Amino acid sequence: MSFRVRYTRGARDDLRRLYGFLLEKDIGAARQARDAIIRGVDFLEHFPFSCRKADPDNPFLRELVISFGSAGYVALFEVEDQSTVTILAIRHQLEVDYY
């Protein structure tokens, strides 16, 4: 089974913000981070239920941990139905929380 992955507007804004932050410091690191996030999200096309639950009472709301350097990123997503996963937010692991 394969899932279609889509992004909310907020998640797309998160991607731009995270990329822009690194771009100001190191264009190579920004590209590597972008590629790591893309690879992580590609994983969701096949194995969304292997990710940790974000809410113990909601088995469809989950978090994907994306390794990058000494920290990485966390993508909050929801399994919408049998064929769709929606990325709700993406943050750096050192950020306080989703907003």
C-alpha positions as CSV (number, residue, x, y, z in Angstrom):
1,M,0.0,0.0,0.0
2,S,1.2,3.4,-0.9
3,F,0.1,6.7,0.7
4,R,-0.1,10.1,-1.0
5,V,1.6,12.7,1.1
6,R,0.3,16.3,1.1
7,Y,1.3,19.4,3.1
8,T,-0.9,22.0,4.8
9,R,-0.1,25.6,4.1
10,G,1.4,25.9,7.6
11,A,3.7,22.9,7.0
12,R,4.9,24.5,3.7
13,D,5.6,27.7,5.6
14,D,7.6,25.7,8.1
15,L,9.7,24.3,5.3
16,R,10.4,27.7,3.9
17,R,11.3,29.1,7.4
18,L,13.6,26.2,8.2
19,Y,15.3,26.4,4.9
20,G,15.7,30.2,5.1
21,F,17.2,30.0,8.5
22,L,20.0,27.6,7.3
23,L,20.4,29.4,4.0
24,E,21.5,32.5,5.8
25,K,24.3,30.5,7.5
26,D,25.3,27.8,5.0
27,I,23.8,27.1,1.6
28,G,25.2,23.5,1.6
29,A,23.7,22.7,5.0
30,A,20.4,24.2,3.9
31,R,20.3,21.9,0.8
32,Q,21.3,18.9,2.9
33,A,18.6,19.6,5.5
34,R,16.0,20.0,2.7
35,D,17.1,16.6,1.2
36,A,16.9,14.9,4.6
37,I,13.4,16.2,5.2
38,I,12.4,15.0,1.7
39,R,13.8,11.5,2.3
40,G,12.0,11.4,5.7
41,V,8.7,12.4,4.1
42,D,9.2,9.8,1.4
43,F,9.3,7.2,4.1
44,L,5.7,8.1,5.0
45,E,4.5,7.0,1.6
46,H,5.0,3.4,2.7
47,F,5.3,3.3,6.5
48,P,3.3,6.0,8.3
49,F,2.2,3.8,11.1
50,S,5.7,3.0,12.1
51,C,6.2,6.5,13.4
52,R,5.5,7.4,17.0
53,K,2.1,8.6,18.2
54,A,1.9,12.3,19.0
55,D,-1.2,11.8,21.1
56,P,-1.9,8.5,22.9
57,D,-5.6,8.9,22.3
58,N,-5.4,9.4,18.6
59,P,-3.6,6.6,16.7
60,F,-3.7,8.7,13.4
61,L,-1.8,11.7,14.7
62,R,1.9,10.9,14.6
63,E,5.4,12.3,14.5
64,L,8.2,11.5,12.2
65,V,11.7,12.1,13.6
66,I,14.1,13.2,10.8
67,S,17.8,12.9,11.6
68,F,20.1,15.7,10.6
69,G,23.4,16.5,12.2
70,S,23.3,16.4,16.0
71,A,19.6,17.2,16.2
72,G,17.2,17.0,13.3
73,Y,13.6,17.7,12.6
74,V,10.2,16.5,13.7
75,A,7.2,16.3,11.3
76,L,3.7,16.2,12.8
77,F,1.3,14.4,10.5
78,E,-2.0,12.8,10.4
79,V,-3.1,9.6,8.5
80,E,-6.2,10.9,6.9
81,D,-7.5,7.7,5.3
82,Q,-6.2,4.6,3.7
83,S,-4.4,6.5,1.0
84,T,-3.5,10.0,2.4
85,V,-1.0,11.4,4.9
86,T,-1.1,15.1,5.7
87,I,2.0,16.9,7.1
88,L,0.6,19.4,9.6
89,A,3.8,21.0,10.8
90,I,7.6,20.6,10.8
91,R,10.0,22.0,13.4
92,H,13.6,21.7,14.3
93,Q,14.1,19.4,17.3
94,L,15.6,22.2,19.3
95,E,12.5,24.4,18.9
96,V,10.1,24.4,21.8
97,D,7.1,23.0,20.1
98,Y,4.8,23.2,17.1
99,Y,3.0,26.5,16.8
